[in-house]
Amino acid sequence: MKGFTTKIVHSDRLDVVEHGSLHKPIHATVAYGYDKAEDLAAVFQGTQAGFTYGRQVNPTIEALQTKISKMENGLQTVCFSTGMAAIGSMLFALLRAGDHFVSSSFLFGNTNSLFNQFAAHGIDVSFVDATDPQAVADAINERTRLVFVETIANPRTQVSALSEIGALCAERGLAYVVDNTMTSPYLFQPAEVDASLVVNSLTKYIGGHGNALGGAITEMGQYDWGAFPNIYDTYQSGGVEKWAITQIKKKGLRDFGAALAPEAAHHIAVGAETLALRMERQCANALAMAEFLAGHEKVGAVYYPGLPNHLEHERAKRLFRHPGALFSFELAPELDIWSFMNDLQVVIKSSNLGDNRTLAIPVAHTIYHEMGPQRRASMGIVDSLIRISVGIEETSDLLDDLGAALAKAG
């Protein structure tokens, strides 16, 4: 079964599910019992297959991990309670005091905050313009261990130089971490740009329904972890391609304890089955809305990779199946952002993204408020910037809603 959706829909049943169920059931248990103590010890030591404790392993979550690996064409996946837990646990497991990593400066606000916290604890980070591979190259030094980028930036939609950075990391022997949340495995396959590890916030497009939190790290099997200096001796056994993901599971998931709940894993797994169908509708809606706003006299600027005037439009066309389902725009300076947003009726004033419903948020006043005006300015985030996460509603309803609110504005 090679089709993207076919693989996801049939993933559970082909892995021998109890009683012929088409979905992996929810295993709401923390502990697992064994008839023989020797078997329990063998499972803990990794010499026998089985389950030990709910913080690390659960059949429902393992089924989801298998599904994510298939979606990303990866080797192995570890799931976490949130996308932020996945990123934090990964860095905690792989980096040590004195290390350095390079990150795109166009980051999700909480990721930016997290990286600055790592810097406060002795792990340095350089924020650079990841649309320019030379900026990444110039930031690398002898202590650099990895490079971290997002595919499409939230909220200004800059597209990282993914292929060029992948080639640079391969040349320099650096781990390459790609956050695929904004594109999802349906729109983009990071394996094609030599990603070492792939991050997904499962809360967003993969889950899709705004009803479960989750995150994942997927090992792509393309990096030689034998050359990575921070793998503990304990985990240098078996195939070298799994050393890092094993360490992330043990030192990140187990020791930090940010475990995904089986109920949430089930919601995400079921939601993932319609990822391709949802993304087709959402991306079509996003393009229609962006084109409508780009031609409106009361809109100052629209940022969407699907528009020909976007700085990385050609790059997005080359890399992605579609240019995403999120965009942002600036109202004309004389308009009141609050009045406009309050007049929206179909579009919901809310945080989150990747939902079936279309959501709008005033960026500078909410998710990027804590950054302060100087950091926001460096990211091109002005006070009139509104982010739209596009849902699956009828296109005409969304356009009518935007048009009515703009007609009343000012």
Sequence and secondary structure as in RCSB ss.txt:
>XXXX:A:sequence
MKGFTTKIVHSDRLDVVEHGSLHKPIHATVAYGYDKAEDLAAVFQGTQAGFTYGRQVNPTIEALQTKISKMENGL
QTVCFSTGMAAIGSMLFALLRAGDHFVSSSFLFGNTNSLFNQFAAHGIDVSFVDATDPQAVADAINERTRLVFVE
TIANPRTQVSALSEIGALCAERGLAYVVDNTMTSPYLFQPAEVDASLVVNSLTKYIGGHGNALGGAITEMGQYDW
GAFPNIYDTYQSGGVEKWAITQIKKKGLRDFGAALAPEAAHHIAVGAETLALRMERQCANALAMAEFLAGHEKVG
AVYYPGLPNHLEHERAKRLFRHPGALFSFELAPELDIWSFMNDLQVVIKSSNLGDNRTLAIPVAHTIYHEMGPQR
RASMGIVDSLIRISVGIEETSDLLDDLGAALAKAG
>XXXX:A:secstr
  SHHHHHHTTTGGG  GGG SS      SB   SSHHHHHHHHHTSS    BTTT  HHHHHHHHHHHHHHT S
EEEEESSHHHHHHHHHHHH  TT EEEEESS  HHHHHHHHHHHHTT EEEEE TT HHHHHHH  TTEEEEEEE
SB TTT  B  HHHHHHHHHHHT EEEEE TTTHHHH  GGGGT SEEEEETTTTTT SSS   EEEEE S S G
GG TT  GGG  S GGGHHHHHIIIIIIIHH     HHHHHHHHHHHTTHHHHHHHHHHHHHHHHHHHHT TTEE
EEE TTSTTSTTHHHHHHH SS  SEEEEEE TTS HHHHHHT SSSEE S SS SS EEEETTTTTTGGG HHH
HHHTT  TTEEEEE  SS HHHHHHHHHHHHHH  
